[in-house]
Amino acid sequence: MGLTGAGKSTFINEFLGKNVMAVNHGLRSCTQEIEWTTILLPPDHETWPNRRLVLVDTPGFNDTQRGEWEILRKISVWLASVYDNDTKITGLIYLHSIGATRVGGTGLLSYEIFHRMCGPNALSKVVMATTHWGAVSHRPEVGQIREQELQTEFWTEALTHGARYKRIQTPQHTRDTIEYMLTKQFEAFATKIQEELVDMDMRVAQTEAGKKLIDTVRKQLRVPALLSPKQEGLKRSGSQRRDLHGVYPFLSSSSRVVEPIDSTAT
C-alpha cells in the first residue's frame, strides 16, 4: 500500500523480474482497482517450498481519478472478502517515495489510515519502505534527512509496535524485502479493519480508519457533524460538494461490505 506514484506496481514487477502490473510514468494514476498476481515458490525455497505467494497491488489515496472514500471502500471490500473466505494476510508493505518533499495532507492521511487499518497487533507484520531514491541521487544527504524524519517523526508509532524499515533502491532490495517477510515465517493474521467489518459487522464509517477519514474531511470542509448533505450543499459549490457527498454514503449505508472474491486470490 501507499500513495499513488510510490512505486507499488513497480515493486511487484521488480520482485517478479517481469512486467505483470501496469505502470504509468505519466501524471495520471494507473492502478484503479485491487489487483493481484500469484506465483509458486520454488521447491528449494528455504522457508516455504512449493507454496503459493499472492502479491496484491492497491490504488493510492491520492488517486487522480477516484476520491479517497472510494479508495478506502475498495480496499476495505477486498480485505473483508478475503477474510470472510477464511484467507488471512501474512505481511503488509507500505511504500513512500523519498522524492516527496513534504509529508502532509494526503500523504500523512494515507499513513494514518493505513495505521488504523492494520491496528497495533498487526504492525509487527508490516514493513515500512522508502522508494524512488534516484530522485535524490544528486543530493543523497537530502534523502538521508527525509529518511530519518520518517523514522523518528512520522512512522514512530508503527516502528515502536514492531514494524520494520527497509530502503528500496534496487530490484534486489525488493526481493530482499519479500524474502525477509517469508523467512520471518509470519503467522497469518487479521488486520483491525477486517475484524471490525467481518467479526464486529461494522460499516466502513464505524471503523477506526473510516472515522479518521470522516474526521479529516469534516475538518477540511468545516462540516458540522449533524448537518445533512443537502443542507451543506446549499452552502458549497463545485469540488467541495463532490467531496462532501462522497462522505455521506459511508455515514448512511448500513450494509456490510463483504463481496465475493475471485478464487485465485484465496
Solvent accessible surface area in square Angstrom, and as a share of the most:
residue,aa,sasa,rsa
1,M,32,0.14
2,G,4,0.04
3,L,32,0.16
4,T,39,0.23
5,G,55,0.53
6,A,3,0.02
7,G,14,0.13
8,K,21,0.09
9,S,14,0.09
10,T,47,0.27
11,F,14,0.06
12,I,9,0.05
13,N,10,0.05
14,E,54,0.24
15,F,25,0.10
16,L,32,0.16
17,G,64,0.62
18,K,129,0.55
19,N,137,0.70
20,V,66,0.38
21,M,12,0.05
22,A,66,0.51
23,V,58,0.33
24,N,65,0.34
25,H,173,0.77
26,G,49,0.47
27,L,176,0.88
28,R,156,0.57
29,S,6,0.04
30,C,48,0.28
31,T,16,0.10
32,Q,34,0.15
33,E,77,0.35
34,I,25,0.12
35,E,63,0.28
36,W,65,0.23
37,T,22,0.13
38,T,52,0.30
39,I,47,0.24
40,L,124,0.62
41,L,8,0.04
42,P,65,0.41
43,P,98,0.62
44,D,121,0.63
45,H,22,0.10
46,E,159,0.71
47,T,26,0.15
48,W,72,0.25
49,P,61,0.38
50,N,87,0.45
51,R,130,0.47
52,R,121,0.44
53,L,23,0.12
54,V,43,0.25
55,L,16,0.08
56,V,51,0.30
57,D,2,0.01
58,T,11,0.06
59,P,2,0.01
60,G,2,0.02
61,F,4,0.02
62,N,60,0.31
63,D,15,0.08
64,T,74,0.43
65,Q,101,0.45
66,R,65,0.24
67,G,45,0.43
68,E,41,0.19
69,W,15,0.05
70,E,72,0.32
71,I,0,0.00
72,L,0,0.00
73,R,89,0.33
74,K,44,0.19
75,I,3,0.02
76,S,0,0.00
77,V,18,0.11
78,W,31,0.11
79,L,13,0.07
80,A,0,0.00
81,S,3,0.02
82,V,2,0.01
83,Y,34,0.13
84,D,70,0.36
85,N,78,0.40
86,D,125,0.65
87,T,36,0.21
88,K,93,0.39
89,I,25,0.13
90,T,73,0.43
91,G,24,0.23
92,L,24,0.12
93,I,25,0.13
94,Y,4,0.02
95,L,5,0.02
96,H,18,0.08
97,S,22,0.14
98,I,1,0.00
99,G,25,0.24
100,A,38,0.29
101,T,92,0.53
102,R,197,0.72
103,V,34,0.20
104,G,39,0.37
105,G,55,0.53
106,T,45,0.26
107,G,11,0.11
108,L,60,0.30
109,L,13,0.06
110,S,1,0.01
111,Y,16,0.06
112,E,39,0.18
113,I,0,0.00
114,F,2,0.01
115,H,22,0.10
116,R,81,0.30
117,M,4,0.02
118,C,3,0.02
119,G,5,0.05
120,P,73,0.46
121,N,142,0.73
122,A,2,0.02
123,L,1,0.00
124,S,47,0.31
125,K,37,0.16
126,V,1,0.01
127,V,0,0.00
128,M,0,0.00
129,A,0,0.00
130,T,0,0.00
131,T,10,0.06
132,H,83,0.37
133,W,19,0.07
134,G,60,0.58
135,A,57,0.44
136,V,7,0.04
137,S,81,0.52
138,H,139,0.62
139,R,128,0.47
140,P,71,0.45
141,E,83,0.37
142,V,25,0.14
143,G,0,0.00
144,Q,100,0.44
145,I,102,0.52
146,R,53,0.19
147,E,18,0.08
148,Q,105,0.47
149,E,70,0.32
150,L,3,0.01
151,Q,51,0.23
152,T,75,0.44
153,E,116,0.52
154,F,57,0.24
155,W,4,0.01
156,T,61,0.36
157,E,94,0.42
158,A,1,0.00
159,L,43,0.21
160,T,106,0.61
161,H,80,0.36
162,G,32,0.31
163,A,5,0.04
164,R,112,0.41
165,Y,43,0.16
166,K,52,0.22
167,R,83,0.30
168,I,12,0.06
169,Q,90,0.40
170,T,58,0.34
171,P,61,0.38
172,Q,88,0.39
173,H,62,0.27
174,T,0,0.00
175,R,86,0.31
176,D,69,0.36
177,T,1,0.01
178,I,10,0.05
179,E,60,0.27
180,Y,32,0.12
181,M,18,0.08
182,L,20,0.10
183,T,60,0.35
184,K,105,0.44
185,Q,109,0.49
186,F,24,0.10
187,E,140,0.63
188,A,57,0.44
189,F,23,0.10
190,A,22,0.17
191,T,2,0.01
192,K,71,0.30
193,I,0,0.00
194,Q,0,0.00
195,E,69,0.31
196,E,4,0.02
197,L,1,0.01
198,V,25,0.14
199,D,89,0.46
200,M,111,0.50
201,D,85,0.44
202,M,46,0.21
203,R,63,0.23
204,V,5,0.03
205,A,8,0.06
206,Q,79,0.35
207,T,0,0.00
208,E,70,0.31
209,A,0,0.00
210,G,0,0.00
211,K,97,0.41
212,K,46,0.19
213,L,0,0.00
214,I,10,0.05
215,D,59,0.31
216,T,23,0.13
217,V,15,0.09
218,R,57,0.21
219,K,141,0.60
220,Q,120,0.53
221,L,16,0.08
222,R,205,0.75
223,V,12,0.07
224,P,72,0.45
225,A,64,0.50
226,L,177,0.88
227,L,35,0.17
228,S,42,0.27
229,P,36,0.23
230,K,161,0.68
231,Q,96,0.43
232,E,1,0.01
233,G,11,0.10
234,L,152,0.75
235,K,154,0.65
236,R,45,0.16
237,S,72,0.47
238,G,35,0.34
239,S,63,0.41
240,Q,73,0.33
241,R,98,0.36
242,R,169,0.62
243,D,80,0.41
244,L,2,0.01
245,H,85,0.38
246,G,27,0.26
247,V,2,0.01
248,Y,28,0.11
249,P,73,0.46
250,F,19,0.08
251,L,48,0.24
252,S,89,0.57
253,S,49,0.32
254,S,100,0.64
255,S,69,0.45
256,R,108,0.40
257,V,7,0.04
258,V,41,0.24
259,E,75,0.34
260,P,133,0.84
261,I,29,0.15
262,D,79,0.41
263,S,85,0.55
264,T,76,0.44
265,A,5,0.04
266,T,50,0.29
